[in-house]
C-alpha cells in the first residue's frame, strides 16, 4: 500500500511545482500560496504539507526547472561528435529548439524575469551553484572561455527574445545554426 501513496505524493508535488512555475511566470512572486494551491487542485494545507513555506516552494520550483534544463541539455548531447564543444552545442540545441519541445529551456531562461526570486537568499545561492556547474561543464569541453561566453549568452538571449515574442521559429532556427557553428572551433562556413 505504500507504493500508491508514494505515487500520489509525487503526483501532488508535480502538480504543485508546475502550477507554481506557471503562476510565477504569469504573475511574478506576488502570487499567493492559495492561488497556486487552487491552480494545482490541492488544498493550501496540502501544499504547505509538501513544501512548507512560500520560499521553500519557490526554491523547489527553481531546482525543478534547473534540473529539467539539465536533462534537456543532456538529452541533446551527441557523444559521437569527436571535437571540442559537445556540451556547449547540446546547450544551444536545447535552448534554441523550436516549438513546445523547448519548454524546459525557456522556463529556465525566463527565471531571470521572475521578479523577486533573486531576493530569496536560498535561490540566489542555488542559481550561483547551477551557474558554476554549467561553467565547469563548458570549461571542460575544450573551447576558449571567450567562445563559450559568446555562444552561451547568445543562446540565452535568443530564448529571452523568443519569450518576449521577438523571435519566430525561422529566426530561432537560423540563430541555432549560427551558434552551433560558433560552438565549434573555427569560424562560420558562410559569411555573415
Backbone bond lengths (Angstrom), bond angles and torsions (degrees), N, CA, C in turn:
res aa  C-N    CA-C-N  psi(-1)  N-CA   C-N-CA  omega(-1)  CA-C   N-CA-C  phi
1 X - - - 1.445 - - 1.527 112.04 -
2 X 1.307 117.53 -16.27 1.462 120.93 179.95 1.526 111.20 -68.09
3 X 1.325 118.47 -32.75 1.465 121.62 -177.84 1.534 112.69 -62.77
4 X 1.346 120.87 -49.01 1.471 119.23 177.34 1.530 112.28 -59.87
5 X 1.341 117.28 -37.12 1.465 120.25 178.40 1.528 110.08 -62.39
6 X 1.332 116.16 -41.99 1.460 121.06 179.91 1.530 109.79 -62.50
7 X 1.342 117.12 -43.02 1.462 120.28 179.54 1.521 110.94 -64.54
8 X 1.339 117.50 -39.73 1.465 119.80 177.73 1.519 110.71 -64.13
9 X 1.315 117.31 -40.40 1.459 121.63 178.00 1.520 110.19 -62.59
10 X 1.311 116.75 -46.88 1.464 120.86 179.23 1.526 111.10 -63.21
11 X 1.317 116.95 -41.35 1.463 121.27 179.68 1.527 110.27 -64.53
12 X 1.332 116.59 -42.32 1.472 120.96 178.99 1.522 110.19 -64.77
13 X 1.319 116.99 -46.84 1.475 120.69 178.83 1.527 110.75 -58.86
14 X 1.329 116.24 -43.20 1.471 120.36 -179.82 1.529 110.42 -63.43
15 X 1.324 116.86 -44.45 1.465 120.77 179.82 1.528 111.00 -61.39
16 X 1.329 116.65 -42.30 1.465 120.58 -179.38 1.525 110.36 -68.24
17 X 1.327 117.51 -44.37 1.467 120.33 179.29 1.526 111.39 -60.42
18 X 1.327 116.20 -44.94 1.467 119.68 179.46 1.528 111.28 -64.70
19 X 1.319 116.45 -44.27 1.462 120.30 179.67 1.524 110.70 -63.67
20 X 1.316 116.89 -41.97 1.466 120.66 -179.78 1.522 110.75 -65.36
21 X 1.324 117.28 -43.42 1.458 120.03 179.51 1.519 110.96 -60.01
22 X 1.326 117.02 -46.86 1.466 120.16 -179.80 1.526 111.22 -66.61
23 X 1.313 117.23 -38.03 1.464 120.77 178.51 1.524 110.96 -64.73
24 X 1.333 117.00 -41.62 1.469 120.36 178.75 1.521 109.88 -66.48
25 X 1.333 117.51 -42.18 1.462 120.24 178.31 1.533 111.48 -62.47
26 X 1.332 115.90 -38.91 1.463 120.24 -178.02 1.520 113.40 -79.16
27 X 1.333 116.89 -40.11 1.466 120.37 -169.32 1.519 114.96 -122.36
28 X 1.315 118.32 -2.14 1.458 120.43 -176.32 1.508 110.89 77.75
29 X 1.314 115.84 -170.17 1.453 120.48 -175.00 1.522 113.13 -81.25
30 X 1.318 117.22 1.90 1.459 120.40 175.74 1.518 112.45 -76.69
31 X 1.315 117.02 -5.83 1.459 121.45 -179.71 1.533 109.19 -62.70
32 X 1.303 116.67 143.53 1.468 120.42 -178.28 1.523 111.15 -93.46
33 X 1.328 115.20 159.25 1.459 119.73 175.60 1.522 110.93 -62.38
34 X 1.328 116.55 -35.30 1.468 120.03 178.48 1.522 110.83 -62.42
35 X 1.336 117.31 -41.04 1.472 120.71 178.66 1.527 110.79 -65.38
36 X 1.321 116.16 -41.86 1.468 119.87 179.26 1.531 110.18 -65.53
37 X 1.329 116.24 -44.90 1.467 120.47 -179.67 1.526 110.38 -59.86
38 X 1.323 116.61 -44.51 1.466 120.08 179.94 1.522 110.67 -62.14
39 X 1.318 116.51 -44.30 1.459 120.81 179.34 1.530 111.80 -63.35
40 X 1.329 116.45 -35.35 1.468 121.08 -179.73 1.528 112.56 -81.03
41 X 1.320 117.04 -12.40 1.457 120.23 -178.69 1.517 112.83 77.26
42 X 1.329 116.74 30.12 1.463 121.39 177.44 1.524 108.58 -127.67
43 X 1.307 116.10 165.36 1.464 119.53 176.10 1.532 109.12 -78.07
44 X 1.314 115.93 157.61 1.457 119.63 177.18 1.526 110.01 -61.65
45 X 1.334 117.06 -39.64 1.465 119.57 178.82 1.531 110.78 -65.70
46 X 1.331 117.45 -33.99 1.465 120.91 175.75 1.520 111.04 -65.53
47 X 1.326 116.34 -41.22 1.466 120.87 177.36 1.532 109.71 -61.31
48 X 1.320 116.06 -46.80 1.466 121.00 -179.23 1.530 110.34 -63.95
49 X 1.325 116.52 -37.08 1.469 120.37 177.32 1.525 110.63 -58.23
50 X 1.320 117.67 -41.00 1.459 121.84 -176.76 1.522 113.49 -81.40
51 X 1.326 117.28 -32.67 1.459 119.40 -171.35 1.527 115.01 -123.88
52 X 1.311 118.85 -9.71 1.460 120.43 179.34 1.511 111.34 78.16
53 X 1.310 116.38 -111.32 1.457 121.16 -175.93 1.520 112.01 -93.21
54 X 1.309 115.04 169.92 1.459 122.30 176.46 1.533 109.99 -59.69
55 X 1.334 116.72 -45.50 1.463 120.02 179.27 1.525 111.24 -61.83
56 X 1.326 117.37 -40.39 1.462 120.23 178.70 1.530 110.81 -63.83
57 X 1.321 116.64 -37.52 1.467 120.36 176.48 1.524 109.65 -64.24
58 X 1.327 117.32 -45.61 1.458 120.43 -178.95 1.531 111.14 -63.34
59 X 1.323 117.67 -38.81 1.463 121.39 176.00 1.531 109.10 -61.81
60 X 1.324 117.01 -44.09 1.464 120.94 179.32 1.524 111.21 -61.87
61 X 1.327 117.09 -37.99 1.471 121.02 178.57 1.524 109.90 -64.04
62 X 1.321 117.03 -47.41 1.463 120.30 -179.12 1.532 110.29 -63.32
63 X 1.321 117.61 -41.43 1.469 120.53 176.62 1.522 110.49 -60.28
64 X 1.321 115.63 -45.73 1.457 120.67 -177.32 1.525 111.45 -62.48
65 X 1.317 116.59 -48.19 1.466 120.42 -179.30 1.529 110.12 -65.07
66 X 1.329 116.98 -38.45 1.463 120.56 178.65 1.522 111.31 -64.61
67 X 1.320 116.62 -40.38 1.464 120.42 177.76 1.526 111.45 -68.38
68 X 1.319 116.80 -36.33 1.461 119.34 176.78 1.525 110.73 -63.15
69 X 1.336 116.68 -39.51 1.462 119.80 177.11 1.524 109.67 -64.03
70 X 1.316 116.73 -45.98 1.469 119.90 -179.88 1.529 109.91 -57.35
71 X 1.325 116.92 -44.82 1.467 120.96 178.54 1.526 111.45 -63.18
72 X 1.334 116.74 -40.43 1.470 120.47 179.22 1.524 110.85 -63.56
73 X 1.322 116.97 -40.19 1.467 120.81 179.40 1.523 110.17 -68.33
74 X 1.315 117.35 -46.46 1.467 120.73 179.91 1.531 110.21 -60.31
75 X 1.319 117.33 -36.47 1.469 120.67 177.97 1.529 111.43 -64.60
76 X 1.327 116.89 -26.16 1.465 121.49 179.80 1.529 112.65 -90.42
77 X 1.320 117.59 -5.79 1.455 122.02 -178.33 1.520 109.91 -67.45
78 X 1.311 116.28 124.55 1.459 121.89 -179.65 1.526 108.09 -108.30
79 X 1.310 116.58 97.78 1.455 121.51 -176.51 1.524 112.68 -69.02
80 X 1.327 117.54 -12.04 1.462 119.75 177.98 1.532 111.34 -80.34
81 X 1.323 117.47 -14.15 1.465 119.93 175.59 1.525 107.51 -68.63
82 X 1.299 116.00 117.23 1.456 119.52 -172.95 1.528 111.51 -105.23
83 X 1.330 116.21 48.44 1.457 120.81 176.36 1.527 109.14 -153.05
84 X 1.337 116.04 159.15 1.468 120.18 -175.50 1.537 112.99 -55.59
85 X 1.327 114.99 149.56 1.456 120.71 174.52 1.516 115.08 102.12
86 X 1.330 118.48 12.30 1.471 121.14 -177.26 1.527 112.47 -55.71
87 X 1.336 115.82 -48.88 1.463 119.75 -176.64 1.529 110.52 -67.81
88 X 1.304 117.16 -39.82 1.464 120.17 179.10 1.527 110.72 -64.31
89 X 1.315 117.49 -41.22 1.468 120.21 177.60 1.531 110.86 -66.07
90 X 1.328 117.18 -37.72 1.467 119.90 176.17 1.523 110.33 -63.01
91 X 1.318 116.79 -39.35 1.473 122.57 177.76 1.525 109.77 -61.68
92 X 1.319 116.85 -45.56 1.468 121.43 178.34 1.522 110.07 -62.32
93 X 1.322 116.85 -46.90 1.472 119.47 -179.30 1.529 111.27 -60.98
94 X 1.338 117.21 -41.17 1.466 120.38 -179.35 1.527 111.37 -68.88
95 X 1.332 116.75 -45.25 1.463 119.41 -177.53 1.516 112.67 -72.20
96 X 1.307 116.70 -37.50 1.463 120.61 -173.47 1.521 112.56 -102.76
97 X 1.317 115.15 25.93 1.457 120.69 176.30 1.521 107.15 -77.05
98 X 1.269 117.28 141.74 1.454 120.27 -179.72 1.512 112.92 -83.14
99 X 1.309 115.41 164.41 1.449 122.79 172.71 1.513 114.37 70.32
100 X 1.309 114.90 -162.92 1.462 122.60 -175.59 1.522 111.94 -67.84
101 X 1.345 117.47 -19.92 1.460 120.53 -179.00 1.527 112.20 -61.83
102 X 1.315 117.29 -20.10 1.461 120.96 -176.49 1.519 112.46 -91.38
103 X 1.310 118.00 12.79 1.465 121.11 -174.27 1.519 113.50 -55.35
104 X 1.312 118.16 -49.68 1.467 120.20 -177.50 1.520 111.01 -62.47
105 X 1.321 116.50 -42.96 1.456 119.90 179.83 1.518 111.04 -64.60
106 X 1.295 116.47 -42.06 1.462 119.11 -178.82 1.520 111.20 -70.78
107 X 1.312 117.20 -36.29 1.467 119.57 176.09 1.519 110.16 -62.35
108 X 1.329 116.13 -43.27 1.459 119.90 179.90 1.522 110.50 -65.57
109 X 1.319 115.99 -46.09 1.458 119.79 -177.14 1.523 111.69 -63.85
110 X 1.314 116.55 -27.12 1.460 119.16 -179.93 1.523 112.01 -80.89
111 X 1.334 117.53 -4.15 1.465 120.69 -178.99 1.518 111.45 -55.68
112 X 1.319 116.79 -32.59 1.463 119.44 179.00 1.524 111.00 -63.19
113 X 1.301 116.59 -23.02 1.460 120.88 179.95 1.523 112.89 -91.60
114 X 1.321 117.37 -0.89 1.462 121.01 -179.34 1.519 108.35 -78.53
115 X 1.303 114.87 84.71 1.467 120.76 -176.10 1.515 112.31 -45.84
116 X 1.300 115.68 129.33 1.452 121.15 174.15 1.512 115.94 90.84
117 X 1.315 119.32 -17.00 1.468 119.30 -176.89 1.525 112.36 -63.91
118 X 1.314 116.25 -37.32 1.462 118.98 -178.50 1.521 112.18 -69.16
119 X 1.322 117.17 -15.76 1.466 120.40 177.66 1.527 111.94 -75.13
120 X 1.311 116.58 -14.19 1.463 120.94 177.84 1.527 106.86 -86.92
121 X 1.336 118.02 111.92 1.471 120.63 -174.33 1.529 114.40 -51.64
122 X 1.309 117.62 -40.57 1.465 120.00 -178.90 1.529 111.51 -64.41
123 X 1.325 117.13 -32.95 1.468 120.21 178.92 1.521 110.37 -74.62
124 X 1.326 116.79 -42.82 1.468 119.58 177.79 1.524 109.97 -57.84
125 X 1.330 116.85 -44.17 1.469 121.13 179.21 1.530 110.83 -65.63
126 X 1.314 117.09 -41.44 1.459 121.69 179.72 1.528 110.83 -62.80
127 X 1.321 116.89 -44.81 1.464 120.07 -179.16 1.529 110.87 -67.58
128 X 1.320 117.47 -34.36 1.471 120.17 174.35 1.525 110.10 -63.71
129 X 1.324 116.06 -40.65 1.460 121.25 178.92 1.527 111.01 -63.07
130 X 1.335 117.21 -45.72 1.463 120.61 178.34 1.518 110.96 -64.42
131 X 1.330 117.61 -41.37 1.460 121.33 179.65 1.528 109.49 -61.53
132 X 1.327 117.20 -43.04 1.468 120.91 178.37 1.527 110.63 -63.19
133 X 1.333 116.68 -40.60 1.469 120.03 178.63 1.525 110.42 -60.74
134 X 1.343 116.97 -47.90 1.464 120.42 178.55 1.516 110.62 -60.97
135 X 1.322 116.91 -44.17 1.475 120.21 -179.95 1.520 110.91 -59.03
136 X 1.324 117.39 -41.85 1.469 121.20 177.72 1.529 111.39 -63.18
137 X 1.333 115.97 -43.52 1.467 119.72 -179.70 1.520 110.89 -61.65
138 X 1.321 116.31 -45.37 1.463 120.15 -178.79 1.526 111.27 -68.10
139 X 1.335 117.38 -40.27 1.467 121.09 -179.04 1.528 110.79 -63.16
140 X 1.318 117.22 -35.11 1.468 121.31 179.77 1.518 111.96 -76.19
141 X 1.319 115.60 -4.99 1.457 122.07 -173.01 1.527 113.62 -84.08
142 X 1.344 117.66 -11.37 1.456 119.82 172.39 1.518 117.39 95.80
143 X 1.314 119.05 5.64 1.465 121.22 176.75 1.519 109.48 -102.37
144 X 1.318 116.66 163.86 1.461 120.31 179.07 1.520 110.74 -68.55
145 X 1.316 115.49 152.40 1.470 121.07 179.52 1.524 110.87 -60.06
146 X 1.324 117.35 -36.41 1.473 121.15 -179.87 1.524 111.41 -66.13
147 X 1.314 116.12 -44.14 1.476 120.51 179.45 1.534 109.87 -64.23
148 X 1.320 115.50 -43.33 1.468 119.94 178.95 1.522 110.46 -60.05
149 X 1.325 116.86 -47.44 1.462 120.19 -178.71 1.522 111.67 -60.10
150 X 1.312 116.95 -46.14 1.464 120.57 -177.88 1.527 110.75 -63.34
151 X 1.320 116.83 -48.66 1.465 120.49 -177.00 1.521 110.66 -67.60
152 X 1.314 116.76 -45.89 1.472 120.39 -178.13 1.524 110.71 -60.01
153 X 1.311 116.62 -52.14 1.465 119.91 -176.46 1.523 112.00 -69.48
154 X 1.325 117.05 -32.11 1.464 119.41 176.29 1.530 110.78 -66.29
155 X 1.346 116.93 -42.42 1.473 120.20 178.10 1.523 110.35 -61.43
156 X 1.327 116.45 -43.27 1.466 120.38 177.82 1.524 110.69 -63.84
157 X 1.332 117.03 -36.03 1.464 121.12 177.19 1.521 112.64 -66.68
158 X 1.319 116.64 -38.61 1.472 120.28 177.12 1.526 109.37 -60.67
159 X 1.328 116.07 -44.33 1.462 120.01 179.65 1.526 110.50 -63.60
160 X 1.323 116.73 -44.32 1.471 120.02 179.66 1.517 110.47 -60.92
161 X 1.324 117.13 -42.73 1.465 120.47 178.38 1.528 110.98 -64.94
162 X 1.328 116.81 -39.01 1.470 120.32 177.76 1.521 110.54 -62.64
163 X 1.333 116.52 -39.72 1.465 120.49 178.36 1.518 111.99 -62.90
164 X 1.318 115.99 -33.09 1.463 120.84 -179.68 1.529 112.02 -86.32
165 X 1.321 117.01 0.00 1.459 121.10 178.63 1.516 113.31 86.46
166 X 1.334 117.35 11.07 1.450 120.63 -177.06 1.517 114.77 -89.26
167 X 1.305 117.82 -0.72 1.465 121.76 -179.97 1.519 109.22 -134.78
168 X 1.323 115.78 134.35 1.460 119.35 174.01 1.527 108.16 -102.03
169 X 1.310 116.73 176.63 1.471 121.14 -175.88 1.528 111.81 -57.88
170 X 1.322 116.87 -38.68 1.460 120.38 -178.81 1.526 111.60 -67.03
171 X 1.321 117.24 -43.47 1.468 119.55 -179.66 1.530 111.11 -71.32
172 X 1.332 117.44 -32.40 1.471 119.98 175.29 1.525 109.51 -64.49
173 X 1.328 116.88 -43.12 1.467 120.39 179.86 1.528 110.85 -64.24
174 X 1.333 117.44 -39.88 1.466 120.54 178.49 1.524 110.58 -64.51
175 X 1.330 116.80 -44.46 1.464 120.50 178.82 1.523 110.21 -63.61
176 X 1.325 117.23 -42.33 1.459 121.42 178.61 1.530 110.27 -57.30
177 X 1.322 117.04 -46.40 1.465 120.82 179.51 1.522 112.44 -60.24
178 X 1.317 117.00 -44.96 1.461 120.61 179.02 1.526 111.66 -65.31
179 X 1.313 116.27 -43.07 1.466 119.64 -179.37 1.530 111.69 -67.24
180 X 1.315 117.29 -35.52 1.465 119.74 176.51 1.529 110.73 -64.79
181 X 1.336 116.38 -38.33 1.461 119.30 175.53 1.519 110.47 -64.35
182 X 1.312 116.86 -43.38 1.451 121.03 -178.52 1.534 111.66 -69.79
183 X 1.330 117.24 -23.66 1.466 121.68 178.63 1.529 111.35 -83.45
184 X 1.315 115.82 15.03 1.452 123.15 176.32 1.522 106.23 -124.69
185 X 1.299 116.49 140.46 1.463 117.71 178.56 1.526 109.24 -57.71
186 X 1.298 115.47 140.08 1.451 120.55 -177.25 1.517 108.80 118.39
187 X 1.303 115.67 -157.45 1.469 119.10 -179.46 1.520 109.18 -133.45
188 X 1.303 115.65 -177.67 1.455 120.42 -178.54 1.525 110.12 -64.71
189 X 1.322 115.31 140.69 1.463 120.48 178.51 1.518 111.87 -71.48
190 X 1.319 115.19 -29.45 1.468 119.01 -179.74 1.525 108.47 -118.91
191 X 1.313 116.30 150.02 1.475 118.24 179.49 1.525 111.13 -67.30
192 X 1.312 115.32 148.03 1.469 120.74 178.80 1.501 110.81 -91.52
